[in-house]
Amino acid sequence: MKKTLFFALALIFATFGFSQQRSLIPPVQWFSFEDALTLNAERAAYGLPARKIFVNVYADWCAPCRHFYNITLSHPVIADILNTEWIPVSLNGERTDTVIINNQMFVNENPTARGNPHQLTIALLSGQVGYPTQVFIDERGSVIEISPGFKSPAHLEAILRFFGSDAYRMMEWDAFRQTFQGLIRE
């Protein structure tokens, strides 16, 4: 009887401890696109290596975007990877402000129309606008990959590791995916 009670209590505390540990992972600390570029410049000024940039392009009206945020981007493993290894950017594809990057001005030509993308979105997505879309940018600011659509947490974990570890420079995605063993199980 004592062993059964001890085992039950140990199981309860272990489960409680695990759920507490998961909640200790902070949510993704999102940056604007402009701030991400500035952050990498500041890192260089302090002798720190630049980081790759992960851009989540969304629209306020987009249901799959909300689903991607609530299911995938809110997963503690994904949040931890983005916060510690990448500069995570959340970009409203239909933002209405003016943006200047490298002396080039980007605007939304019709900011009151729903579904009208900002020029920065068009440029970043090479004219193939869709929501949600993830853009992976290397440390020098060059686009590595544009990946449209919803991704499960396990799928995004593999993609983040593929680009984050520079495996994409040495092997094809299919070869990497076959051998990758992530932390997320589906």
C-alpha positions as CSV (number, residue, x, y, z in Angstrom):
1,M,0.0,0.0,0.0
2,K,2.8,2.4,0.9
3,K,4.6,1.7,-2.4
4,T,1.4,2.3,-4.4
5,L,0.8,5.6,-2.5
6,F,4.4,6.7,-3.0
7,F,4.2,5.8,-6.7
8,A,1.0,7.8,-7.2
9,L,2.4,10.8,-5.4
10,A,5.6,10.7,-7.4
11,L,3.6,10.5,-10.6
12,I,1.5,13.5,-9.6
13,F,4.5,15.6,-8.7
14,A,6.4,14.5,-11.8
15,T,3.4,15.5,-14.0
16,F,3.0,18.8,-12.1
17,G,6.7,19.5,-12.5
18,F,6.6,18.8,-16.2
19,S,3.6,21.1,-16.8
20,Q,5.3,23.8,-14.7
21,Q,8.5,23.4,-16.7
22,R,6.6,23.8,-20.0
23,S,5.0,27.0,-18.8
24,L,8.3,28.5,-17.9
25,I,9.4,28.8,-21.5
26,P,8.7,32.4,-22.5
27,P,6.6,33.1,-25.5
28,V,8.3,34.2,-28.7
29,Q,9.8,37.7,-28.4
30,W,8.8,39.1,-31.7
31,F,10.6,41.9,-33.5
32,S,9.6,44.1,-36.4
33,F,11.5,43.5,-39.6
34,E,13.3,46.8,-39.3
35,D,14.3,46.1,-35.6
36,A,15.6,42.7,-36.6
37,L,18.0,44.3,-39.2
38,T,19.1,46.9,-36.6
39,L,19.6,44.1,-34.0
40,N,22.0,42.3,-36.3
41,A,23.9,45.5,-37.0
42,E,24.2,46.1,-33.2
43,R,25.3,42.6,-32.6
44,A,28.1,43.1,-35.1
45,A,29.1,46.4,-33.5
46,Y,29.6,44.5,-30.2
47,G,31.6,41.7,-31.9
48,L,28.7,39.2,-31.6
49,P,27.8,37.0,-34.6
50,A,24.7,37.9,-36.6
51,R,21.8,35.6,-36.3
52,K,19.5,34.2,-39.0
53,I,16.1,35.9,-39.2
54,F,12.8,34.0,-39.2
55,V,9.9,36.0,-40.6
56,N,6.3,35.0,-40.0
57,V,4.2,36.9,-42.6
58,Y,0.5,37.0,-41.7
59,A,-2.7,39.0,-42.2
60,D,-5.1,40.0,-39.5
61,W,-8.1,38.4,-41.3
62,C,-6.3,35.1,-42.0
63,A,-7.7,32.1,-40.0
64,P,-4.8,29.8,-40.9
65,C,-2.4,32.5,-39.7
66,R,-4.1,32.5,-36.2
67,H,-4.1,28.7,-36.2
68,F,-0.3,28.6,-37.1
69,Y,0.4,31.1,-34.3
70,N,-1.7,29.3,-31.7
71,I,-0.6,25.8,-32.5
72,T,2.9,26.0,-33.9
73,L,4.5,29.3,-32.9
74,S,3.2,29.1,-29.4
75,H,4.7,25.6,-28.9
76,P,7.4,25.9,-26.1
77,V,10.1,24.1,-28.2
78,I,9.5,26.4,-31.2
79,A,9.5,29.5,-28.9
80,D,12.7,28.4,-27.3
81,I,14.4,27.8,-30.7
82,L,13.2,31.1,-32.1
83,N,14.2,33.1,-29.0
84,T,17.7,31.6,-28.5
85,E,18.9,30.8,-32.1
86,W,17.0,33.2,-34.4
87,I,15.7,36.7,-34.6
88,P,12.0,36.1,-34.8
89,V,10.0,38.7,-36.9
90,S,6.2,39.0,-37.0
91,L,5.3,40.9,-40.2
92,N,1.7,42.0,-40.9
93,G,1.7,41.5,-44.7
94,E,-0.8,44.3,-45.0
95,R,0.7,46.8,-42.7
96,T,-0.1,50.4,-43.5
97,D,3.0,52.4,-42.5
98,T,6.0,53.6,-44.5
99,V,9.2,51.6,-44.1
100,I,12.6,52.7,-45.2
101,I,15.3,50.0,-45.5
102,N,18.7,50.7,-47.0
103,N,17.4,54.1,-48.3
104,Q,14.5,52.3,-50.1
105,M,11.0,53.3,-49.2
106,F,8.2,50.7,-49.0
107,V,4.5,51.6,-48.6
108,N,1.1,50.1,-48.8
109,E,-0.4,51.7,-51.9
110,N,-4.0,51.1,-50.8
111,P,-3.9,50.8,-47.0
112,T,-7.7,50.8,-46.5
113,A,-8.4,47.8,-48.8
114,R,-8.5,44.4,-47.2
115,G,-6.1,42.0,-48.9
116,N,-3.8,44.7,-50.3
117,P,-0.2,43.7,-49.4
118,H,2.5,46.1,-48.4
119,Q,5.4,46.7,-50.8
120,L,7.8,45.2,-48.2
121,T,5.7,42.0,-48.2
122,I,5.7,41.8,-52.0
123,A,9.5,42.3,-52.1
124,L,10.2,39.8,-49.3
125,L,7.9,37.1,-50.8
126,S,9.2,37.7,-54.4
127,G,5.7,38.7,-55.5
128,Q,4.1,35.4,-54.4
129,V,2.0,36.8,-51.6
130,G,0.1,34.3,-49.4
131,Y,-0.6,33.9,-45.7
132,P,0.8,32.5,-43.6
133,T,4.3,32.4,-45.2
134,Q,7.6,31.9,-43.4
135,V,10.8,33.4,-44.7
136,F,14.2,32.3,-43.6
137,I,17.0,34.9,-43.9
138,D,20.7,34.2,-43.4
139,E,23.1,36.3,-41.3
140,R,23.9,38.6,-44.3
141,G,20.3,39.4,-44.9
142,S,19.8,37.2,-48.0
143,V,16.7,35.1,-48.3
144,I,17.4,31.4,-47.9
145,E,13.9,30.1,-48.4
146,I,10.3,31.2,-48.7
147,S,7.9,28.6,-47.3
148,P,4.2,29.2,-47.6
149,G,1.5,27.6,-45.5
150,F,0.8,26.1,-42.1
151,K,3.4,23.9,-40.6
152,S,3.0,21.6,-37.6
153,P,5.3,22.2,-34.6
154,A,7.4,19.1,-35.5
155,H,7.7,20.1,-39.1
156,L,8.7,23.7,-38.2
157,E,11.2,22.4,-35.7
158,A,12.9,20.4,-38.4
159,I,13.0,23.3,-40.8
160,L,14.4,25.7,-38.2
161,R,17.2,23.1,-37.4
162,F,17.8,22.5,-41.1
163,F,18.5,26.2,-41.9
164,G,19.7,27.2,-38.4
165,S,22.5,24.6,-38.4
166,D,23.5,25.3,-42.0
167,A,22.7,21.7,-42.9
168,Y,21.0,23.2,-46.0
169,R,24.5,24.1,-47.3
170,M,25.6,20.4,-47.2
171,M,22.5,18.2,-47.9
172,E,19.1,18.1,-49.4
173,W,16.0,18.6,-47.3
174,D,14.7,15.1,-47.8
175,A,18.0,13.5,-46.6
176,F,18.0,15.8,-43.5
177,R,14.3,15.1,-42.7
178,Q,14.9,11.3,-42.8
179,T,17.6,11.5,-40.2
180,F,16.3,14.4,-38.1
181,Q,15.2,13.5,-34.6
182,G,13.6,16.5,-32.9
183,L,12.2,17.1,-29.5
184,I,8.6,17.4,-30.7
185,R,6.6,14.2,-31.3
186,E,3.3,14.2,-33.2
